[in-house]
């Protein structure tokens, strides 16, 4: 009788172990794939990157802890830079596979530099946030910190600064030719109460 109890106990224990291991087996099929974007020039390296329509950062910074990890399946990668055509590629991400995507930006022949500028100085944190002028990507904050400024055509402009995980900042300004304007703010983490 004791021998049968021991065998039954062993069978039940084995069955329970198999049942409890099943969910982890299903989860292992969800291993992420890595996307590595390579740009040859400063134009590509400072370009903004979108994955499935969501801004994730600028190309040069998407390494190490900020590398792009995606669930297996179809995804769309877009790289944008002011004055250049968007680089867009649909990719199939496979589990635990690193894919290198060479990015080459091509000048947009429709882009025309204004003859007269207004200058916007940005002092915004975090510096990796994207800057949009009238809904178009203009760069990321770090490009315009220090000695650089955002040069825009005079007139009514809507400036938006956004980064995933933070509340977007938007303002509208009326700028005259050669006017200098400063935007100084810190983006609030999502879920933070407004100041």
Buried (B, 14 or more C-beta within 10 A) or exposed (E): EEEEEEEEEEEEEEEEEEEEEEEEEEEEEEEBBBBEBEBEEEBBBBBBBBBEEEBBBBBBBBEEEEBBEBEBEEBEBBBBBBEBBBBEBEBEBEEEEEBEBEBEBEEEEEEEEEEEBBBBBBEBBBBBBBBBBBEEBBBBBBBBBEEEBBBBBBEEBEBBBBBEEBEBBEEEBEBEEEEEBEBEEEBBEEEEEEE
